[in-house]
Amino acid sequence: MAERATRRTAPDEMRRRLVGATVDCLVEYGFAGTTTQRVQTRAGVSRGALLHHFPSKNDMFVAAIRHVAEQRAERMRSLAAEQGPTSDRIAFAVTVLRQAMSGPLFLAGHELWMAARTDSALFTVLAPYERDAGRVLREVGGELFGPPYSGMPGFAVAFDSLVELLRGLAMTSLLRNGSDMEERVLTAWRSVFPEMCRAAPPPESRR
């Protein structure tokens, strides 16, 4: 029985190793440098094993973006559980999101988003998963901010503005010395967040 169980789980373990190696290569070498040979070598698997799980390079990248989204949501929930909500729910939520939307996982996802801008085939396969990841991110965001904010008419737009702000700050962080500017920008955003949540979004923005 144990041998059969091992055989059943081996393909899952192989796939996990390949996805992890893909993310590692995206962080270390960027999109252009993430070749199937490098992923195969990093994962320590045969060419046949790689092709069995990912017949094409884009299949490999789809699995990577799903992994990034899943790990991001898991990290946010883990950070939230570790820190626990404080009396300042807005500051708590922003801190958790800021920590989760940075680091290697963010860099790997960013490499794929940027590549998809000019690679129509990559865009076609990534777009549906990115939309799903966005829905999960908003769900977790609602949990982090909690009521009454998550139930306000403008919460979705206010939350999306934070996500785009954090992405922009993360992408430009390498060009700055220190985090003073980030702190000033986020402090300003926190101060207007309640008003954004109270404001009804324009009809085309409503979900």
C-alpha positions in Angstrom: 0.0 0.0 0.0 2.8 2.4 0.9 4.5 1.8 -2.4 1.2 2.5 -4.3 0.7 5.7 -2.3 4.3 6.8 -3.2 3.6 6.1 -6.9 0.4 8.2 -6.7 2.0 11.2 -5.1 5.2 11.1 -7.1 3.7 13.0 -10.1 2.4 15.7 -7.8 5.8 16.1 -6.2 7.5 16.2 -9.6 5.1 19.0 -10.8 5.7 20.9 -7.6 9.5 20.8 -8.1 9.1 22.0 -11.7 6.8 24.9 -10.7 9.1 25.9 -7.9 12.1 25.8 -10.3 10.2 27.9 -12.8 9.5 30.6 -10.2 13.2 30.5 -9.0 14.4 30.9 -12.6 12.1 33.8 -13.2 13.4 35.6 -10.2 17.1 34.9 -11.0 17.2 35.1 -14.8 14.0 37.0 -15.7 11.5 35.9 -18.3 13.9 35.8 -21.3 16.5 33.7 -19.3 14.0 31.2 -18.0 14.5 28.4 -20.5 13.1 24.9 -20.2 16.7 23.6 -19.9 17.3 25.9 -16.9 14.1 24.8 -15.3 14.9 21.2 -15.9 18.3 21.5 -14.4 17.1 23.5 -11.4 14.4 20.9 -10.7 16.8 18.0 -11.2 14.5 16.1 -13.5 14.7 14.5 -16.9 13.6 16.2 -20.1 10.8 13.6 -20.5 9.5 14.4 -17.0 9.4 18.2 -17.8 7.6 17.6 -21.1 5.1 15.1 -19.5 3.9 17.8 -17.1 4.4 20.8 -19.3 4.3 20.1 -23.0 4.9 23.7 -23.9 6.8 26.6 -22.2 3.6 28.5 -21.8 2.0 25.6 -19.9 5.0 26.0 -17.5 4.4 29.7 -17.1 0.6 29.2 -16.5 1.4 26.8 -13.7 3.9 29.4 -12.3 1.4 32.2 -12.3 -1.2 30.0 -10.5 1.4 29.1 -8.0 2.3 32.8 -7.4 -1.3 33.7 -6.9 -2.0 30.8 -4.5 1.1 31.5 -2.5 0.3 35.2 -2.3 -3.1 34.5 -0.9 -1.7 31.9 1.5 1.0 34.4 2.7 -1.6 37.1 3.3 -3.7 34.9 5.4 -0.7 33.6 7.3 0.6 37.1 8.0 -2.9 38.2 9.1 -3.1 35.3 11.5 0.4 36.0 12.9 -0.1 39.7 13.4 -3.8 39.7 14.3 -6.1 42.7 13.6 -5.4 45.8 15.6 -7.6 48.8 16.5 -6.4 50.5 13.3 -7.8 48.0 10.7 -6.7 50.1 7.7 -3.1 50.2 8.8 -3.2 46.4 9.6 -4.6 45.5 6.2 -2.1 47.8 4.3 0.8 46.3 6.2 -0.2 42.7 5.4 -0.8 43.5 1.7 2.4 45.4 1.5 4.4 42.5 2.9 2.6 39.9 0.7 3.0 41.9 -2.5 6.8 42.0 -2.5 9.7 39.6 -2.5 10.5 36.8 -4.9 6.9 35.7 -5.7 6.0 39.3 -6.7 9.1 39.5 -8.9 8.3 36.2 -10.6 4.7 37.3 -11.4 6.0 40.7 -12.6 8.3 39.0 -15.1 5.4 37.2 -16.6 3.0 40.2 -16.7 5.6 42.3 -18.5 6.4 39.6 -21.0 2.7 39.1 -21.7 2.5 42.7 -22.8 4.3 42.0 -26.1 3.8 38.2 -26.3 0.2 37.6 -27.5 0.4 33.8 -27.0 1.5 34.2 -23.4 -1.1 36.9 -22.8 -3.8 34.6 -24.1 -3.0 31.8 -21.6 -2.2 34.0 -18.6 -5.1 36.4 -18.8 -7.8 34.0 -17.4 -5.6 33.0 -14.5 -4.7 36.6 -13.7 -8.4 37.4 -13.5 -9.0 34.5 -11.2 -6.0 35.7 -9.1 -7.5 39.2 -8.9 -10.8 37.8 -7.6 -9.0 35.8 -4.9 -7.0 38.9 -4.0 -10.1 41.0 -3.6 -11.7 38.3 -1.4 -8.7 38.2 0.9 -8.6 42.0 0.9 -12.2 42.1 2.1 -11.3 39.7 4.9 -8.3 41.9 5.9 -10.2 45.2 6.0 -13.4 43.7 7.3 -16.6 45.5 8.1 -17.7 48.1 7.8 -15.2 48.9 5.0 -15.7 45.7 2.9 -19.4 46.4 2.7 -19.2 50.0 1.6 -20.2 50.8 -2.1 -16.8 52.1 -3.1 -14.7 49.4 -1.4 -13.9 47.5 -4.6 -12.5 50.6 -6.3 -10.7 51.7 -3.2 -9.1 48.3 -2.8 -8.1 48.1 -6.4 -6.4 51.5 -6.1 -4.3 50.1 -3.2 -3.3 47.0 -5.2 -2.1 49.1 -8.1 -0.3 51.5 -5.7 1.5 48.7 -4.0 2.5 47.1 -7.3 3.9 50.4 -8.5 5.8 51.0 -5.3 7.2 47.5 -5.4 8.3 47.8 -9.1 10.1 51.1 -8.5 11.6 50.3 -5.1 14.9 49.2 -6.6 15.4 52.8 -7.9 15.0 54.4 -4.6 17.2 54.7 -1.4 15.1 54.3 1.7 11.3 54.0 2.1 10.4 57.6 3.2 8.5 58.3 0.0 6.6 55.0 0.2 5.6 55.8 3.8 4.4 59.3 2.8 2.4 58.0 -0.1 0.8 55.2 1.9 0.0 57.5 4.8 -1.8 59.8 2.3 -3.7 56.8 0.8 -4.8 55.6 4.3 -6.2 59.0 5.1 -8.5 59.1 2.1 -9.4 55.4 2.1 -12.6 55.7 4.2 -13.9 58.4 2.0 -13.2 56.3 -1.1 -15.1 53.5 0.4 -18.1 55.7 1.1 -18.3 57.1 -2.4 -20.3 55.1 -4.9 -18.2 54.1 -7.9 -19.2 55.1 -11.5 -21.5 52.6 -13.2 -18.8 51.0 -15.3 -16.7 50.3 -12.3 -19.4 48.5 -10.3 -19.1 44.7 -9.9 
